[in-house]
Amino acid sequence: MTWKHFIDILRWEMASGAVGSSITRLIVAAILGGLIGLEREFKHRAAGLRTNMFICFGAAMFTLLSERLAGVPSDAARIAAQIIPGIGFIGAGSILHTRGLTTGLTTAATLFVVASVGMAAGGGLYLTAIFATGLVLIALFSLGHLEETFNLKVLLSSYEVTGANLEEIGNEVNRILETQHRMMQNVLTGNTGQHFRVQFDVAGCNRDQKRLFQLMKASSILSGVTSLGRVDPE
């Protein structure tokens, strides 16, 4: 193939309008996937901006290729359908189960939906893709806060307490947790030379976490109590 022949092919594709349509679909997919990825990035998820953008872009690309390269319509549907098990494999890799706590379910579900948004954009269904993206963003930003507000979700929160004696700290924290029927998880200890530090996680709804923090602050044995924030299990 000569350069002249290659240039003629490019000119023919540009004149046909197919290239412009394809580029528009890919750009829309990248933007919509990036918007969802930004929310994941703000929450410091492993699957953040680039991952969601690439998955959405890739799903749109495969959908386009299916439409352009397939000989008959049934072939196009069969090729595009292979995106679903591929994304399922990636999503399964983001789910972890450690110490009785399953993490990554929201991330896996988000990746699955992002792929569908990319397929919609790749198929030229712009309104559908935009609507789905808006709905996903509303769910990610709002539903989590509603679950916390109405104490519907069990949260894993991290705390740091300090005191003069490590054994006394442990006994006091366990005494407080016993009243709430909770247990310390992922316990870390340290000695600064002036006092002992203990970091630990506790599972409980938003109401339970606030009550626990108040009880530890009121303790005369614990010289310092700090809430280190949520350890989000998504």
Buried (B, 14 or more C-beta within 10 A) or exposed (E): EEEEEEEEEEEEEEEEEBEEEBEEBBEBBBBBBBBBBBBBBEBEBEBBBEBBBBBBBBBBBBBBBBBEEBEEEEEBEEBBEEBBEBBBEBBEEBBEEEEEBEBBBBBBBBBBBBBBBBBBBBBBBBEBBBEBBEEBBEBBEEEBEEBBEEBEBBBBBBBBBBBEEBEEBBEBBEEBBEEBEBEBBEEEEEEEEEBBBBBBBBBBBBEBBEBBBEBBEEBEBBEEBBBEEBBBBB
